[in-house]
Amino acid sequence: DGLDAALAGLPPPPAVDLAGSYAMLIPGIGGTGITTLAAILAMAAHLDGRAASVFDMTGMAQKGGAVLSHLRIARDPAQLGAPKIGALGADLVLGCDLLVAAGPDVLRCVDAGRTRAAVNARLTPTADFQLRPDIDFGADALAARVREAVGAARCDLLDATEAAKRLLGDTVAANMLLLGYALQRGLLPLGLESIERAVELNGVAVALNRRALALGRLAAAAPDRFAALLGDG
């Protein structure tokens, strides 16, 4: 089909050297697969012969509330350091939800000029929506907050939720689509084959997640082709 044709011939993601350790924050909403995504990336790191640690902060609400996974990858276990990423300590913010990504717990870990960010531009309804359905979280203001903290040139925003819904028929694939985008942008010190194998080992919606990963890579490698698929080009 047209989707397969668009995904054909994707260039490989750029290789990213891992000199010491790499610290990644994955903010999102509980119940959308944030901790699973962190576990898949940790497995991919192990498959690449790296050391990895994951520290999940799920707060009071497992579903519908903010979740923040701290992932560290290093060449050697001794280089991992403390599992929790501290102030100015993030190399990458993989923001699966804009509201959580723009929060103080994430932005305090940003080091302007060093930290990169790839963020889903879509706001996921949180528990606050249930109590205050008319609330306006101001997506544009939140995006501007992240861009200001990271620097406009180091911040990528992609509506992964809308793309997953329109191209794959399932918004649950949004996180994997965003991951593919970040991978193709050269933001991850991990190999494509290792990530795909980790997705297989996870054993949940493998075909959907592999397709979402490829679509995210397409969004980064050939944005015009991606926009055409969405009907925006």
WOHUUR-V517730 format. One record per backbone hydrogen bond with DSSP energy under -1.0 kcal/mol. NH is the residue of the N-H (numbers start at 0). CO is the residue of the C=O. Records with the same first field share a line. If there is no record, write none. Layout:
NH: CO  CO
This chain:
4: 0
5: 1
6: 2
7: 3
9: 6
21: 72
23: 70
24: 91
25: 68
27: 66
29: 64
31: 28
36: 32
37: 33
38: 34
39: 35
40: 36
41: 37
42: 38
43: 39
44: 40
45: 41
46: 42
47: 43
48: 45
49: 44
50: 73
52: 71
54: 69
56: 67
63: 29
66: 27
67: 56
68: 25
69: 54
70: 23
71: 52
72: 21
73: 50
74: 19
78: 75
79: 76
87: 107
88: 85
89: 108
90: 22
91: 22
92: 115
93: 24
94: 92  117
95: 26  93
97: 121
100: 96
101: 97
102: 99
106: 102
107: 103
108: 105
109: 106
112: 149
113: 110
114: 110
115: 90
116: 153
117: 92
118: 155
119: 94
120: 157
126: 63
128: 125
130: 126
131: 127
134: 131
141: 137
142: 138
143: 139
144: 140
145: 141
146: 142
147: 143
148: 144
149: 145
150: 146
153: 150
154: 151
155: 116
157: 118
159: 157
162: 158
163: 159
164: 160
165: 161
166: 162
167: 163
169: 163
172: 169
173: 170
176: 172
177: 173
178: 174
179: 175
180: 176
181: 177
182: 178
183: 179
184: 180
185: 182
186: 181
189: 187
194: 190
195: 191
196: 192
197: 193
198: 194
199: 195
200: 196
201: 197
202: 198
208: 204
209: 205
210: 206
211: 207
212: 208
213: 209
214: 210
215: 211
216: 212
217: 213
218: 214
219: 215
220: 216
221: 217
225: 221
226: 222
227: 223
228: 224
229: 225
231: 226
232: 226
